[in-house]
Amino acid sequence: MESLNPNIDSSKLGACILEYADTDAGKTMSALTLEDPIAFINTQAKDPRVNHLQVKHGKAIKYFKPKDSFDDIMEDMNGWLERFRKGDILFKSLFFDDLTFGQANIRHDLEDDRHSARKLSEEEKTEIRGLTDRFRFEKPDWGSMGSMMSRLTYLFNQFSQYGVVVVATAVARHDYPKYGGGVKTAPSLVGMDYPQLLHGYFDFIGYVVEPFKLDEEMNPVLPRISFHSEDESFMARCNSLRLLQMNKQKPAPLDFTKIMKVVRGG
């Protein structure tokens, strides 16, 4: 086992943050509040540069679009980590947009692999398979997808150990319990294992309780995020006592530079 130094310089702390919200809440734009240079990994079909061009930010951002959903991301991120280990700090912030779409893309890859395997094993059969069977997800596939997502998220933690602030986004899912139960809000991620491991992978899990909006004069109002839920109506985690004390009084502005200043004791 590796022995860890018990003394940590709080001013150089990295962090692994999961930010989730409803659609059009300002998640993609929140990347502009990070310290640059920023590595931005986009798993969605939309182009984040279109959003970012709407404001003058002056941030040094390098955008990445994976060629495939898993192998390409893992290969590049492991390559970056190797350079970090050698002292070549490529970026100060990493923004992954987003886990929900990334997981959907990984599922598509697994479905295609499953279909190819079935096709090879049944070349001599004349049976015509329908689309439902073609994309049927089987029990082993769910375990594979959970493992792939866990390996990907594990790498986020590795970057945070070098002082990098890693932010991953996800779409919010709302459950409406019967018999008068409160609304439960959590990241929209499927499977049994991976969603249960989120608290072990992320130092902070926050829900955007006040989304992006325009005021009466049509000026943008910064969203607010909460890392603490008094009534447990949404999933949250806060690994900083100072941030928790402030967050209990009022949700924090969705500004990661300010959030990290509190976390680092600045």
C-alpha positions in Angstrom: 0.0 0.0 0.0 1.0 3.6 -0.6 1.7 5.7 2.5 0.0 9.2 2.2 1.4 12.4 3.6 -0.9 13.4 6.5 -0.1 17.1 5.9 -2.0 18.8 3.1 -1.5 22.4 1.8 -5.2 23.5 1.8 -4.4 26.4 -0.5 -3.5 23.9 -3.2 -6.4 21.5 -2.7 -8.0 20.0 -5.7 -11.6 18.8 -5.7 -13.9 16.4 -7.4 -17.4 18.0 -7.9 -20.6 16.7 -9.3 -23.0 19.4 -10.4 -26.5 18.3 -11.6 -29.5 20.2 -12.6 -32.5 20.4 -14.9 -32.1 21.2 -18.5 -31.1 24.8 -19.3 -30.0 25.6 -15.8 -26.6 26.9 -16.7 -24.4 23.8 -16.2 -22.3 24.2 -19.4 -21.8 28.0 -18.8 -20.6 27.3 -15.3 -17.3 26.0 -16.8 -16.4 29.6 -17.4 -16.1 30.2 -13.6 -13.2 27.7 -13.3 -9.6 28.7 -13.1 -7.9 28.3 -16.5 -6.4 26.6 -18.4 -9.4 24.4 -18.6 -9.8 21.0 -20.3 -13.4 20.7 -21.5 -14.6 17.2 -22.4 -18.0 17.2 -24.2 -20.1 14.1 -24.5 -23.2 15.8 -25.8 -24.3 16.3 -29.4 -24.5 20.1 -28.9 -21.4 22.3 -29.2 -20.5 24.0 -25.9 -18.4 26.6 -27.8 -21.7 28.1 -29.0 -22.8 28.7 -25.4 -19.4 30.1 -24.4 -19.1 32.5 -27.3 -22.2 34.4 -26.0 -20.1 36.0 -23.2 -16.7 37.6 -23.1 -14.7 35.4 -20.7 -11.1 35.5 -21.7 -10.6 31.9 -20.4 -8.0 29.5 -21.9 -10.2 26.5 -22.8 -9.3 23.4 -24.8 -12.3 21.5 -26.0 -12.3 17.7 -26.6 -14.9 15.6 -28.3 -14.4 11.8 -27.8 -14.2 9.7 -31.0 -15.9 7.0 -29.1 -17.5 6.8 -25.7 -15.0 5.0 -23.5 -11.7 3.9 -24.9 -10.8 7.3 -26.4 -11.6 9.1 -23.2 -9.7 6.7 -21.0 -6.7 6.6 -23.3 -6.4 10.4 -23.4 -7.1 10.9 -19.7 -4.5 8.3 -18.7 -2.0 10.0 -21.0 -2.7 13.3 -19.3 -2.2 11.7 -15.9 1.2 10.3 -16.9 2.3 13.8 -17.9 1.0 15.2 -14.5 3.0 12.6 -12.7 6.1 13.8 -14.5 5.4 17.4 -13.4 3.8 18.6 -16.6 0.6 20.3 -15.4 -1.5 20.6 -18.5 -4.5 22.4 -17.0 -5.8 23.6 -13.6 -9.4 22.6 -14.2 -11.2 19.7 -15.9 -14.9 20.0 -16.9 -16.7 16.8 -18.0 -20.1 17.6 -19.6 -21.8 15.3 -18.9 -22.1 12.0 -17.1 -25.7 11.3 -18.1 -25.0 11.6 -21.8 -21.6 9.9 -21.4 -23.4 6.9 -19.8 -25.9 6.8 -22.6 -23.1 6.8 -25.2 -21.4 4.0 -23.3 -24.6 2.0 -23.3 -24.9 2.5 -27.1 -21.4 1.1 -27.5 -22.3 -1.9 -25.4 -25.5 -2.5 -27.3 -23.6 -2.4 -30.6 -21.0 -4.8 -29.2 -23.8 -7.1 -28.0 -25.5 -7.0 -31.4 -22.2 -7.8 -33.2 -21.6 -10.7 -30.9 -25.1 -12.1 -31.6 -24.7 -11.6 -35.3 -21.4 -13.5 -35.4 -22.8 -16.4 -33.3 -25.9 -16.8 -35.5 -24.5 -16.3 -39.0 -25.9 -19.7 -40.2 -29.4 -19.0 -38.9 -32.1 -17.6 -41.0 -34.1 -16.0 -38.2 -34.6 -12.2 -38.6 -34.2 -10.4 -35.4 -36.2 -7.3 -34.6 -35.0 -4.0 -33.2 -36.2 -4.8 -29.7 -34.0 -7.9 -29.5 -31.1 -6.2 -31.3 -30.8 -3.6 -28.5 -31.8 -5.8 -25.6 -29.6 -5.1 -22.6 -28.7 -8.2 -20.7 -27.7 -8.6 -17.1 -23.9 -8.8 -17.8 -24.1 -5.6 -19.8 -25.3 -3.6 -16.8 -22.3 -4.7 -14.8 -20.0 -3.8 -17.6 -21.5 -0.3 -17.9 -21.2 0.3 -14.2 -17.6 -0.8 -14.2 -16.8 1.5 -17.1 -18.4 4.5 -15.5 -16.6 3.7 -12.2 -13.3 3.6 -14.0 -13.9 6.8 -15.7 -14.9 8.6 -12.5 -12.0 7.2 -10.6 -9.7 9.1 -13.0 -11.4 12.3 -11.9 -10.1 11.7 -8.4 -6.6 11.1 -9.7 -6.5 14.6 -11.3 -7.8 16.2 -8.1 -4.8 14.8 -6.2 -2.6 17.2 -8.3 -4.7 20.2 -7.3 -7.0 20.1 -10.3 -10.6 21.1 -9.8 -12.7 18.5 -11.6 -16.3 19.3 -12.3 -18.6 16.7 -13.8 -22.2 17.6 -14.8 -25.3 15.4 -14.9 -29.0 15.9 -15.7 -31.4 15.8 -12.7 -33.9 13.1 -12.3 -37.0 13.6 -10.2 -39.0 10.9 -8.4 -42.4 11.5 -7.1 -43.1 9.0 -4.2 -46.6 8.0 -3.5 -48.5 8.5 -0.3 -47.5 12.0 0.3 -43.7 11.5 0.2 -41.4 14.4 -0.8 -39.9 14.8 -4.2 -36.5 13.1 -4.4 -34.0 14.6 -6.8 -30.8 12.9 -7.9 -28.5 12.7 -10.9 -30.1 10.8 -13.8 -27.8 7.8 -13.9 -28.9 4.2 -14.4 -27.8 0.9 -13.0 -27.5 -0.5 -9.5 -23.9 -0.1 -8.5 -22.6 3.1 -10.0 -25.2 5.6 -8.7 -24.6 4.2 -5.2 -20.9 4.9 -5.5 -21.2 8.6 -6.3 -20.6 9.7 -2.7 -17.3 7.8 -2.7 -16.1 9.4 -5.9 -17.0 13.0 -5.4 -16.0 15.4 -2.6 -19.0 17.6 -3.4 -22.4 16.8 -5.0 -24.6 19.8 -5.6 -28.0 20.4 -7.1 -28.7 23.7 -8.9 -31.7 24.8 -6.9 -32.0 28.2 -8.6 -31.3 27.9 -12.4 -30.0 30.5 -14.8 -32.5 33.2 -15.6 -32.8 36.8 -16.9 -33.8 39.7 -14.6 -36.4 42.4 -15.5 -33.7 44.3 -17.4 -32.7 41.1 -19.3 -29.4 40.7 -17.5 -28.3 37.1 -16.7 -28.6 36.1 -13.1 -26.0 33.6 -11.8 -27.5 30.2 -10.8 -27.2 29.0 -7.2 -26.2 25.5 -6.2 -26.7 23.7 -2.9 -24.4 21.0 -1.5 -26.6 20.4 1.5 -30.3 19.3 1.8 -31.9 19.8 5.1 -35.0 17.7 4.3 -33.0 15.2 2.1 -35.2 16.1 -0.9 -32.2 16.0 -3.2 -28.9 14.2 -3.2 -26.0 16.3 -1.8 -22.6 16.0 -0.3 -20.2 18.5 1.1 -16.7 17.7 2.2 -16.0 21.2 3.6 -17.2 22.4 7.0 -16.8 26.0 6.0 -18.8 25.6 2.8 -21.4 23.6 4.6 -21.9 26.3 7.2 -22.3 28.9 4.5 -24.5 26.7 2.3 -27.0 26.0 5.1 -27.7 29.7 5.3 -28.1 30.2 1.5 -27.3 28.3 -1.7 -24.0 29.3 -3.1 -23.6 31.2 -6.4 -22.6 28.7 -9.2 -19.1 30.1 -9.4 -16.4 27.4 -8.8 -13.6 29.9 -8.3 -15.5 31.4 -5.3 -16.6 28.0 -4.1 -13.0 26.7 -4.1 -11.8 29.8 -2.4 -14.1 28.9 0.5 -13.0 25.3 0.4 -9.3 26.2 0.4 -9.8 28.6 3.3 -9.0 31.7 1.3 
